[in-house]
Amino acid sequence: MLNKFRASMVLSAVGDALGYKNGEWEFCYKGSAIHEELQKLGGLGKIKVDKKNWRISDDTVLHIATAEALISDWSDKHQLFLALAQEYKNGMRDMWGRAPGGTTQASCSKLSPLRPDGYIVPFDTRGGGCGGAMRAMCIGLLYYQPKHLDDLIEVSVESARMTHNHPTGFLGALAASLFTSYALQDKPTREWGAGLMATIPKAMEYIKKTGRDCKENEEHWAYFTDKWNSYLKLRGLEKGDKDPTFPKRYSCGDRDEFYKSVSFSGWGGASGHDAPMIAYDALLGAGNSWEELCHRGMFHGGDSDSTGVMAGAWWGAMHGFEGVPKGNYEKLEYRERLEDLAEKLFKKSESLK
């Protein structure tokens, strides 16, 4: 289990670095162009991920921030939320060359962790981006046991709405953390989507319990659920009792078109609903192949590092480092820090009652 914690944190960052490629691939419109360049580089097995050529992006910096808060010395959720707010502000100091999102930057500037309610920001009708989801996977490490589902829901929702106070944004964080917990539970991947849809009503119960932005959330809630219900129906996964159905032809170009079709504005992976959806689609289609996961989840047109950061985290939680070329992670930026956080998260998860 400890190895899976390590792999989840490290391979999440690898997925980020591969999808980002110092900004070249995150902002590339065509997956085919990425695959052509990948061939020139000798393929995935030849890639040596390092700080110079394959930096981590804002996704991993803020995922680290989430983990730092989770392992800090807090005794109740209010203290944890303030710690998260502080760590997100701290993370914004490490953004040179990492392409942080505009919504995240603007929201972090509003956080005031020294005030009792300093983690609360106004509802944002434009807050449906993936910035809350891309940093939430480690929440599913800490709260991976089914008995801690309520904690997972509360922390993933609050962590995300500090910067993305919109259901499309924070339900993406719920998906990212929930799927990490499912991976550690060895829950069959075909069941994950149905499990998410069964969990979402509990998130609304939590929103109502807090009494914040209830009306606004109810008005904007359906977009996320409608998109996911449509996707699960397309793949035949509504009940989670059958293997997914993919098109006979599902090439790089076909995937790009599909990813665009499920996105908010034609930029696949940029929103809270489609980043985990594309990562999940990649995981479902990859089988036991890390390389295939990368082809589908990291090397595509659109926000490829945000899908990669999730796909890598879930893969690591399922398989450890099995099948991953050592060059992909041996010299990864912040690797030792990520492994240390994984070990501390594991110890804390074991101590939870």
N, C-alpha and C positions, 0 to 999 in steps of 0.2 A: 504493500500500500504506500509506503514512504517513497518508493521508486516512482510510483504513478504520480504522487504529488510533485516530485521533482520534475518529471517529464512533462506534466501539465503546464507548469510555470515556464520551463525552458522552451518547450516546443511551441507554446503560445507566442513567445517572443521570436522564435524562428519563423513561424508563419507570418508574423508581422514584418520582419526584416525581408523575407522573400517577396512578399506582396508589395512592399514599399520600394525596395531597391533604390534607396536614397532619393525617392520621389519620382524616379523615372517610370516605374510600373504602376504606382498608385494612380497616377494621373494620365495613364495611357488608355485610349478609347477602345483599342482593338486587342483582344486576347491573342489573335493570330500573330500580331507583331511581337508580343511578349514571347510566344512559343518559338518564333523564328530566332529571336535573340538568344533564347535559352539553348537552342540547338547549337548555335555558334559558340556558346560558352562550354559546350560539351555535355549538356544535360544536367539534371539535378544532382547526380552523384559526384559531379566535378566541382560543384559550387562549395567554396570555402567561405562560410559566413563569418565576417569580421566587422570590426567597428568602422574601418575606413570605407569599404565598398558596400557593406550591407548593414547600415545603421538601423537600430530600432527606431520606430516613429513615436509620435505622441501616444499612440495606443498602449504600448508597453510601459512607457514612463508612468502613465496614469493607472495602468493595471498594478504596477509596483506600488503606487501611492495607495491604492485600495488595500493591498496586502499589508503594507506598513501600518495602516490604521487598524486593521483586523487583529494584528498581533500585538498592538500596543496595550498599555495598562488601562483598561476601561472596565467599569463595573456594571454599567447599564447602557441601554441603547442610546440614550441621549448623549452620554459621553462619547460613545462610538461615533455617532453622527457628527459631532463637533470635531472629533479626530479625523474623520474622513474629509471634512471641509478644510481642515488645516493641511492635510497631506495633498489635497488637490491644488491648493494654493502653492504649496512648496513645489509640486511637480511642474508648475508653470514656469519655474526658473530654469528648467532643463529642457527647453524647447528649441534651442538653436538647431536648424536644419532638420527638424522633425515634423513640420507642417501641422501644427495644432489647428483644430477646427475653430471657426469664428464664434459659434455658439458657446463652446466650452470656455474660450478665452473671456468672452463677455460675462458669462455667468460666474466664473471663478473670481473675477474682480469684484463681484457683489457679495461674495461669501465673507462673513465676519465671525470666525470661530471663537473669538473672545466674548461674544455676546451669547446669551442663552438660546436665542432663536436664530443664531447666525448661519445656520445651514439651510435656512428656508429662503427660497427665491420665488418671485411671482410666477403664476402660470404663464406659459409661453405657447401661443398658438403656432409658433414656428419651431418648437422644441422637439420635433419628431426625429431628429438625426440619430446616428448610431453612437454618438460620443459617450452616452451612459452605458450602452451595452458592451462596448469594446473593452471596458475595464472591470467587468463584473464577474468574470469566470471564477476567480479565486474565492468568491463568496460561496460558490458551490463546493469548494474544497473544505472550507471550514464547517459548513453546514450540510455535509453530504449525506448524513443519515436521515432516513425518512421522518424520524421523530422530530427533526429540527426544521421541517418544512416551513412552519410559520416564521421562524427566525430568518430563513433564507428569503422569504417573500418580503418581509419588512425591510431587511437590510438592502436587498437588491433594489427595491423601489425607492427607498430614501437616498441611497447612494447616487442613483441616476437622476432623480429629480432635483438634485442640487445644481445641476447644469442643464438638464433636459426635462423640465417640468411639463410634460405632455405624455399621455398614455402610450403613444407610438414610441416615444423615447424610452420611458422607464419600463414598459413591458418587454422591450428588447433586452434590458438588463436582467429581468426575471428569466427570460428564455436562456440567456447566456450562462447564468449561474445554475439554473435548474438542470440544464443539459450536462453541465459539469458533474453535478451530483449524480445524475443518472449514469454517467460513464463510470464513476467509481462504484456505483451499486451493481454494475454489470447488467443493467436493464437493456434489453434488446433495442437497438436503435429505431426499429420500426415502430416502437411504442412511444417514443419520446414526444412526437408531435401531439398525439392524443393526450398524453400526460400534461403537456403544457396547456392545452385547451381546458382540461379539467381543473387546472390550478388557477387560471386567470380569474374566475369568480372570487376566489379567496383574496386576490389582490384588490378587487373592488371593495370587498368587505373591509380590508385594511384601510383603504382610502377613506371610506365612510367613517371608520373608527377614529381616524385622525381629525376628521372634520374640515380638512383643507381642500379647497378647490373642487368640491364634490360635483357641483353643477357643471363646471367646465370639463371635468373628466368624463362625466356621463355623456356629454355632447360629442366628445371626440373619441370615445372608447371603441366604437365599432370598426374603425378603419383597420386597426391591428388584427382584431379577431376575424373580420371578413377576409382580409388578405391571407391569413393563415388557414382558415377553413377552406378557401378556394385551392390553396396549394396542397393541402392534405387530401382533398377530394381528387385532385389531378393525379397524385401519386398513389391513390388507393389506400391512404393511411388514416382515414377518419377514425377507425376503431383500433388501429394499431395491431390488427391480428393477421395481416398479410404482408408479404414483402413488397417494397415499392415498385411501381411500374414506371419505367423510363422509356422514352422514345427509342426506336430501333437505331435511328441516327441521332446522335447527341454529341456532335463534334464541338471543338472549341468555339467555332462561329455560332453554332446552334445554342450553346450554353450562353454565350454573350447575349443573344437575342432573348432567351428566356429570362435571364437575369434582369435585362432592361424591362421586360414586360411586367415583372413583379415589383419593380421599384417605384418610388414616388415620382421621380422626374427624369427617368431614363438613365440614371447613374447607379447601376446595380451595386448594392451593398452600403449605400450611404445613409440609409435610414434605420430606425430601430426595429422595424419589422423585417426588412429584407436582408440585413447583414447576417443575423442568425439563421434566417431561412436559406440563404445561399450556402452558408457554412454547413448547415444540416444536410442540404441536398448533396453537397460534395462528400460529406461523410457517408451518406447512404450509398452513394455510387462508387466509393473508393474500395469497398471491401476491406481487405487486410493490406492494402498497398499505400504506403506513405507517398510514393511518387504520384499515384493517381489522385490522392487527396490534394496534393500541391497543384497538379494540373487543373483540377476543378475548383479548388477553393482559394488558391493564391495567384494563379497565373490566368487572370481573366480581365476583360475590360471593366473599368469601374473602380470602386473603392476596395481594391484587392488586399490591402493590408488589414482592413477591419474585418473582412471575412476570414482572412488567414489567421488572425490572432485568436479567433474563436475556434476554428477548425483544428488548429494546432493544440489548443488547450484540451479539447475533448479527446483528440487522438491520444495525447499523452496520458490522460486519465484512464483511457481504455487499454492501451497497449504498452505503456512505458516508452522506452527508446527502441523497441523492436522494429527492425527494418529501416531505421533512419540512418543515413550515412553520417559517420562521425564528423565529417567536414562541415555538415550542415549546422552543427551546434558547438563543436569543441572550442572555437574562439569567438563565440557569440558575445556581443557587448552585454555587460552586466550579468553574465552567466552565474558567477559565484554569488552575486547578490540575490538572484532569482532562486538559486538552490537553497540558500540560507533561509529565505522567506518560506520556501516550500517546507523545509524541516520544521520551522516554527509554527506554521499553519497546521502541520500534521500533529505536532505535540498538543497544540491548543484544541484541535478537533477531538483528540482522544480524551481531553480533560473535561469536555462539555458533559453536563448531566442531562 
